[in-house]
Amino acid sequence: MSTPADAPYDVLAAAADHEQVVVCSDRDSGLQAVIAIHSTALGPALGGTRFHPYATGADAVADALALSRGMSYKASLAGLDLGGGKAVIVGDPLRDKSEALLRAYGRFVQSLNGRYYTACDVGTYSADMDLIARESRFVTGRTVAHGGAGDSSVLTAYGVFQGMRAAAERVWGAPTLEGRTVGVAGVGKVGRHLVRHLLDDGARVVVTDVHAPAVSALLAEHPDSRGITVVDDTAALVASTLDVYAPCALGGALTDEVVATLSARIVCGAANNQLAHPGVEKALVDAGILYAPDYCVNSGGLIQVADELEGFSFDRAQQRASGIFDTTREVLRRSAEDGVPPGAAADRLAEQRMREVGRLRGTWLP
């Protein structure tokens, strides 16, 4: 039985596969947030805090639920002893973010007593984590000055690049993007680092970003601008002649219309939850486009902040993130052998580990 489009959002039904959902509110600071813990079968949940001006509370809850679920699969596939969680703060980070709000949020994180560790995400930065950490012990992604891993987008981009190399090997026979044209949608935190890896590998890039200063900053990093073409918007980027499309902004980038327009042979990007609906992956298969599952290739940032829990070593974290190449290669191999889309192959691998290792641990109780 279908649900009417105007029916109220059923939080309990939507969160049925989650362990815990916490609504956080502090009137004085203006804090409105949601913390979603999907699974702690492999260990305490770890996932970033997104600061975004959601149109409705239902949108915020839905995003937290989807993102936290993805984090469980991401941590499992990355071989980490961590579960999946995510938090969202409702508001405009450029206007609403304050010390009081972040510290109020930190007290809610602390109240979970280690079942959830937070980190950076869209709209939050390492300096924000330092403020949150003044109220909570369960914070990663802190600034280097405070002993943290710093900007997790560095290894997120590195991991996406490794995943892209594995996809290129599957499609063209060699693990390189040399001579290929890659469209990067979103050149802020992760996208700008990804562009650097691509240029160093000999690729050409076509870029766009809704935030014009992000494009300006990218061009300032590459003053000769050789190999970089800027287009007005994502629609123009998708319509460009591309070998690879890399969505690196918010989720839902892969719609039926985008798939029908794409000339790219590979989709591999940093954004979470890229498929607008489950049927899009079949559309990609039917169009002959290889999709590298987002949570497989974008786990470098999680690996980076997770390493902070052991006493951060960038070299160690980067070595672990290098393994994304082999993980993506295995996912694509299983996809081909089993005759299933890459996302299904990745899910099977992640679920197998959660099932086999998770039964030894159960629910994480600090």
C-alpha positions in Angstrom: 0.0 0.0 0.0 1.5 3.3 -1.1 1.8 6.3 1.2 0.1 9.5 0.1 2.6 12.3 -0.9 1.1 14.6 1.7 1.1 12.0 4.6 3.1 13.0 7.7 6.6 11.6 7.9 6.6 8.5 10.0 9.9 8.7 12.0 9.4 5.3 13.7 8.9 3.5 10.4 11.8 5.3 8.7 14.1 4.5 11.6 13.1 0.8 12.0 16.5 -0.5 11.1 18.4 2.0 13.3 19.5 1.4 16.9 18.9 4.9 18.2 17.8 8.4 17.0 18.3 11.4 19.2 16.7 14.8 18.7 18.8 17.6 20.2 17.4 21.1 21.0 18.8 24.0 22.9 16.6 27.1 22.6 19.1 29.7 23.8 21.8 28.8 21.2 19.3 27.9 18.5 20.5 24.3 18.2 18.3 21.9 16.4 20.0 18.7 15.6 19.5 15.0 15.0 22.0 12.2 15.8 21.2 8.9 14.2 23.0 5.6 15.2 22.4 2.9 12.6 24.5 0.1 13.9 27.1 -0.6 16.6 27.6 -4.3 15.7 31.3 -3.7 14.7 32.0 -1.0 17.3 31.0 2.5 18.4 29.3 4.5 15.6 31.5 7.1 13.9 30.3 9.7 11.4 30.4 13.4 10.7 28.1 16.2 11.7 26.5 18.0 8.7 25.4 21.6 9.1 22.7 22.4 6.5 19.6 24.5 6.1 17.1 21.7 5.7 13.7 22.9 4.6 11.8 20.7 7.1 12.6 18.7 10.2 11.5 15.6 8.3 14.2 16.3 5.7 16.8 16.6 8.4 15.8 13.3 10.0 15.6 11.5 6.6 19.1 12.7 5.7 20.5 11.7 9.1 19.0 8.2 8.7 20.3 7.7 5.2 23.8 9.0 6.0 24.1 6.9 9.2 23.1 3.8 7.4 25.7 4.5 4.7 28.3 4.9 7.4 27.7 1.4 8.7 28.4 0.0 5.3 31.3 2.3 4.7 33.1 1.3 8.0 32.4 -2.4 7.4 33.8 -2.4 3.8 36.8 -0.3 5.0 37.6 -3.0 7.5 37.2 -0.8 10.5 35.9 -1.9 13.9 33.4 0.9 13.9 29.6 1.2 13.4 27.6 3.8 11.5 26.3 7.1 12.8 25.7 10.6 11.5 24.4 13.9 12.8 22.8 16.9 11.2 22.5 20.4 12.5 19.6 22.4 11.0 20.7 25.9 9.9 22.9 27.9 7.6 26.5 27.4 8.8 27.5 30.8 7.5 24.8 32.5 9.5 23.8 30.3 12.4 27.0 28.6 13.6 28.3 29.9 16.9 30.5 28.7 19.8 27.4 28.4 22.0 25.6 26.2 19.5 28.5 23.9 18.8 29.2 23.5 22.5 25.6 22.8 23.2 25.7 20.1 20.5 28.9 18.7 22.1 27.0 18.1 25.3 24.5 16.0 23.5 27.3 14.0 21.9 28.8 13.5 25.3 25.5 12.3 26.7 25.7 9.2 24.4 28.8 8.2 26.4 30.9 6.9 23.4 28.2 5.1 21.4 28.7 7.9 18.8 31.9 9.7 17.8 31.5 12.8 15.7 33.7 14.4 13.0 33.5 16.9 10.2 31.1 16.9 7.3 29.5 19.4 4.9 29.3 22.7 6.7 31.6 21.8 9.6 35.4 22.0 9.9 38.2 20.8 12.2 38.1 24.1 14.2 34.4 23.4 14.9 35.4 19.9 16.2 37.8 21.6 18.6 34.8 23.6 20.1 32.6 20.5 20.3 35.5 18.7 22.0 35.4 21.3 24.8 32.2 19.6 25.9 32.7 16.0 24.7 35.5 13.4 24.7 34.0 11.6 21.7 35.2 13.9 18.8 37.6 13.1 16.0 38.7 15.2 13.0 40.2 17.8 15.3 42.9 20.3 14.2 46.5 19.2 14.1 47.3 21.7 16.8 45.0 19.7 19.1 46.5 16.4 18.2 43.9 15.6 15.6 43.8 14.4 12.0 42.9 17.8 10.6 41.0 18.1 7.4 39.6 14.6 6.5 38.8 15.7 3.0 42.5 15.1 2.2 42.2 11.3 2.4 38.6 11.3 1.2 39.9 12.7 -2.1 42.9 10.3 -2.1 40.6 7.3 -1.6 38.2 8.5 -4.4 41.2 8.8 -6.7 42.2 5.2 -5.8 38.7 3.9 -6.5 38.7 5.8 -9.8 42.0 4.1 -10.8 40.5 0.7 -10.0 37.4 1.6 -12.1 39.6 2.8 -15.0 41.5 -0.5 -14.9 38.2 -2.4 -15.2 37.0 -0.3 -18.1 40.2 0.6 -20.0 42.7 -2.0 -18.8 45.1 0.3 -16.9 44.8 1.9 -13.5 45.3 5.5 -14.6 43.3 8.5 -15.7 46.0 9.8 -18.0 44.5 11.3 -21.1 41.0 11.0 -19.7 38.5 13.8 -19.1 36.9 13.8 -15.7 34.0 16.0 -14.7 34.0 17.1 -11.0 30.8 18.5 -9.6 31.8 20.3 -6.4 35.3 21.6 -5.9 35.1 22.6 -2.3 36.5 20.4 0.5 37.1 17.1 -1.4 36.7 18.1 -5.0 39.7 20.5 -5.0 42.0 17.8 -3.6 40.7 15.3 -6.2 41.4 17.7 -9.0 45.0 17.9 -7.9 45.4 14.1 -8.0 43.8 14.0 -11.4 46.0 16.7 -12.9 49.1 15.0 -11.4 47.9 11.8 -13.1 47.7 13.5 -16.5 43.9 13.9 -16.7 41.9 16.8 -18.0 39.1 18.1 -15.6 35.9 19.9 -16.2 34.6 21.5 -13.0 31.7 23.4 -11.5 30.5 24.5 -8.1 27.4 26.4 -6.9 29.8 28.4 -4.6 31.8 30.6 -7.0 34.6 31.2 -4.4 35.4 27.5 -4.4 36.1 27.7 -8.2 38.2 30.8 -7.7 40.2 29.1 -5.0 40.8 26.1 -7.2 42.0 28.2 -10.1 44.3 30.1 -7.7 45.9 26.8 -6.7 46.5 26.1 -10.3 47.4 29.5 -11.8 48.3 28.3 -15.2 44.8 26.6 -15.3 46.1 24.1 -17.8 43.9 21.0 -17.9 41.0 22.7 -16.1 37.8 23.8 -17.8 35.1 25.6 -15.8 31.4 25.3 -16.8 28.4 27.2 -15.4 26.5 24.5 -13.6 26.0 20.8 -13.1 23.7 20.5 -16.0 26.4 21.8 -18.3 29.0 19.5 -16.7 26.8 16.4 -17.2 26.2 17.4 -20.8 30.0 17.7 -21.5 32.0 15.0 -23.2 33.4 13.1 -20.3 35.1 9.8 -19.6 34.4 9.9 -15.9 31.8 11.8 -13.8 32.7 12.6 -10.2 29.8 13.9 -8.1 31.5 15.5 -5.1 28.7 17.7 -3.6 25.5 16.6 -1.9 23.6 13.4 -2.5 21.0 12.4 -5.0 23.2 13.6 -7.9 22.5 10.5 -10.1 18.9 10.9 -11.4 17.3 9.1 -14.4 17.8 12.4 -16.4 21.5 12.6 -15.5 22.1 9.0 -16.5 20.3 9.5 -19.8 22.5 12.5 -20.6 25.9 11.2 -19.4 28.6 10.3 -22.0 30.9 9.1 -19.2 31.9 5.4 -19.0 32.5 5.7 -15.2 30.8 7.4 -12.3 33.1 7.7 -9.3 32.8 10.5 -6.8 33.0 11.6 -3.2 29.3 12.5 -2.5 27.3 10.3 -0.2 24.1 8.6 -1.3 24.5 9.5 -5.0 21.7 7.4 -6.3 18.4 9.5 -6.4 16.5 6.2 -6.1 17.5 2.5 -6.1 16.4 2.0 -9.7 19.1 4.4 -10.9 21.9 1.8 -10.5 20.1 -0.5 -13.0 19.8 2.5 -15.4 23.5 2.9 -15.1 24.1 -0.7 -15.9 21.7 -0.6 -18.9 23.6 2.5 -20.1 26.9 0.8 -19.9 28.2 3.1 -17.2 30.3 1.6 -14.5 29.3 2.9 -11.0 31.9 2.7 -8.3 29.8 2.7 -5.1 30.1 5.9 -3.2 30.6 4.5 0.3 33.3 2.2 -1.1 35.5 4.9 -2.7 34.8 7.8 -0.3 35.8 6.0 2.9 39.3 7.7 3.1 38.0 10.4 5.3 36.5 7.9 7.7 39.8 6.0 7.7 41.6 9.2 8.5 39.5 10.3 11.5 39.3 6.7 12.8 43.1 6.6 12.9 42.9 9.5 15.3 41.4 7.1 17.9 44.7 5.3 17.9 46.9 8.4 18.1 47.0 9.9 14.6 49.6 9.0 12.0 49.0 10.5 8.6 51.3 7.9 6.9 49.5 5.0 8.5 46.1 6.4 7.6 47.2 7.0 4.0 48.5 3.5 3.8 45.1 2.2 4.9 43.3 4.5 2.5 45.5 3.1 -0.3 43.6 -0.1 0.2 40.5 1.5 -1.3 42.0 0.6 -4.7 42.0 -3.2 -3.8 38.6 -3.0 -2.2 37.1 -1.3 -5.3 38.8 -3.8 -7.5 37.3 -6.7 -5.5 33.8 -5.1 -5.6 33.9 -4.7 -9.3 35.3 -8.2 -9.8 32.5 -9.7 -7.7 30.0 -7.5 -9.6 31.1 -8.9 -12.9 31.3 -12.5 -11.7 28.0 -12.6 -9.9 26.2 -10.6 -12.6 24.9 -7.9 -10.1 25.4 -4.2 -10.0 28.5 -2.9 -8.1 26.4 -1.5 -5.4 24.8 -4.9 -4.7 28.3 -6.5 -4.7 29.6 -3.9 -2.2 26.5 -4.4 0.0 27.1 -8.1 0.1 30.7 -7.7 1.2 29.8 -5.2 3.9 26.9 -7.2 5.2 28.9 -10.3 5.3 31.5 -8.7 7.6 28.8 -7.1 9.8 27.1 -10.4 10.1 30.2 -12.5 10.8 32.1 -10.1 13.0 29.1 -8.3 14.4 27.7 -11.4 16.0 30.8 -11.5 18.2 30.1 -8.0 19.5 26.4 -7.3 19.6 25.2 -3.8 20.5 28.0 -1.5 21.6 27.6 -0.6 25.3 30.4 1.7 26.7 
